[in-house]
Amino acid sequence: MERGTLLSIAGPSGCGKSTLLHLLGGVDRPTTGSVTILGHRTDALGDAALARIRLRHVGFVFQRFFLLPMLTAEENVALPMMEARVPAAERRRRGRALLERVGLGDRMRHRPGQLSGGEMQRVAIARAIANHPDLLLADEPTGELDEATGREVGGLLRALSRDGIAVVLVTHNPDLAALADRQVRMRDGVLA
């Protein structure tokens, strides 16, 4: 994947799309073959080195958001920056800017329970890009959203790829897949 590219992966449930994303992001290790992230083979790296690569170079967006319910939108976005030891003032500045970028500047102090599904997904996207990743992996990011909100999230992912992030998107939604620069299908663990 080159920076600035949006790739969509489609295929039936259970064909291995999510597993592929976990391999690409260094969450899982291949049992055969190899995956290289930024010039490093993931099978040759220790857990700490893989964690550093994920923290600084890979963002994840999931279907179910995975926001911490007791934290505000701004605090949820700040979490990966805290882990990366970004100073507090920079976390606040960057978190606010990211929430503005995803259209939630007026919802920063709201907790997930006070947000719609689309708003929660936009917070999750802001969190995923908080540490300026090179690669954004999105697993069914519109799966729990209505059609109009799904289009908004798709447009946001497209804009992020245009800003230089490599985006890999797993989706069953043909309209979302159509936003990609390249579309591939997966069947029985094999890309077609």
Order of alpha helices (4+ residues) and beta strands (2+ residues): beta-alpha-beta-beta-alpha-beta-alpha-alpha-alpha-beta-alpha-beta-alpha-beta-beta
